[in-house]
């Protein structure tokens, strides 16, 4: 089963899986997102009155907290200004030319079973190491959106059985599946859209940049589209309501990597040249940030 595609799009592009790693240049991340998201909008011309070109959903691990750094002014990005939307989980990022992005707080944790879970649109960080059911319930209780993202090898064997069992449980909380731009179309194994169709779920894809030098240019390169425009007032609430109203997986934009690029990316990760996921460097060390 393939994701629904629609280009260009009249709605709002959303990258549902974003990392601001310490080895990356944050200005490049934001500029790349603008470039990719403008390319898929039919109404992104200058002066169109857009409140935001697109939405970036942060998925920060335990060693990163760029959202707080941006919100508190500890992280400054050249040519960009960051202000609160008035909501704890949302920031406006405005470039010097007036182009604007909505940045939503969110986290990535690993459960006791070894499965990754994303908590979107929430300022409450879930705990790593809790069981899957407790993790998703905690996210929902704090107003976040729980997403089980595809990750290479994470849906195989024992972990795959845990995932399938949880999806089939009548007692689970509402959740979503995630796809990402690093999943090559030719890779065998569980495919997010097939699982979503079987279990009546919605897929929320994103770019998922890896902790590899230069990967920040992928920010905003893959994601989904929500109907309508981001409102000036309470945009985080709008996002949550828009996602909750989805009955089928939304249209996607962008493209996933080729099999060859996937192999090169995995090799770079395993060489250790990029450092571990969740660098020990402080977020104030984000390159390109003054």
C-alpha positions, 0 to 999 in steps of 0.5 A, a space after each residue: 500500500 502506498 501513501 496518498 500523494 498530492 502535489 502541489 498542495 493547497 494546505 499546510 505542509 508538516 514535517 512530523 519527525 524533526 531532529 535538531 542535532 548538535 552537530 547540525 547547523 540550525 539555520 540550514 535546517 530552517 532554511 532547508 525546510 522553507 525551501 522544501 515546503 514552499 516548493 509544494 505549496 500552490 499559494 506560497 508566493 510572496 505576499 500570499 498572506 500565509 501565516 506560516 509556510 509549514 510546520 516542524 514537529 520536533 522529536 527530541 531525545 533525552 540529550 537534546 532540548 533545542 526547543 527550550 533553548 530557542 524559547 528562552 533565547 539561549 539559542 540564537 539563529 542568524 537571520 531568524 527570530 523566535 517568539 512564543 505563540 502564547 502556547 507552551 508547546 509552540 514557537 513562531 520562527 520568522 526569517 528576516 524576509 518575513 517567511 515563517 515556520 511553526 515549530 512544535 515541541 515534541 520528543 522521542 523515547 524508547 520503551 522497555 520493549 525497545 520500540 521508539 515512540 514519538 510524542 508530538 505537540 507536547 511540552 511534557 517529556 515522556 520517560 524512556 524505559 517505560 512499557 509501550 502501553 504506559 508510554 502511549 497513555 502518558 503522552 495522551 494524558 498530557 495532550 500529546 499525539 503518540 506516534 509509533 515511527 518506522 525505524 530500520 529493524 525496530 519492527 522486526 522479530 520480537 519487537 514486531 510482535 509487540 507492536 502488532 499486539 499493541 495495535 490490535 489491542 482494543 484497550 489501547 489509546 488513540 495513536 498514529 504510525 509514522 513513516 520517514 524519508 529514510 525508509 527506501 521503498 524497496 526495503 522488505 518488511 513491515 510497511 507503515 501504510 499496510 499496517 495502518 490500513 489493517 488496523 484503521 490507523 493514520 500515518 504521519 510521516 516526516 523527514 527524520 534527519 540522522 545525526 550525520 554531518 549535512 543531514 540537516 538539509 533534509 529537514 522539511 523534505 518529507 511529510 504530510 499535508 493538513 487542510 487549511 492554514 495555520 491560524 495566528 491564534 493558538 496554532 498548536 491547538 489547531 494542529 492537534 485538532 486537525 490531526 485528530 480529525 483525520 480519518 485516513 492518512 493525509 496526502 504526503 509531500 516530498 520523497 524517500 531516499 533511494 536504496 543506495 542512499 539508505 545503505 550509505 546513511 546506515 554505513 555512516 551511522 555505524 562508522 561512528 563518524 557522526 557520533 551517537 544519536 543524541 550527542 553529548 554536546 549542549 544544544 548551545 553548541 548547535 553549529 551556525 548559531 551565534 
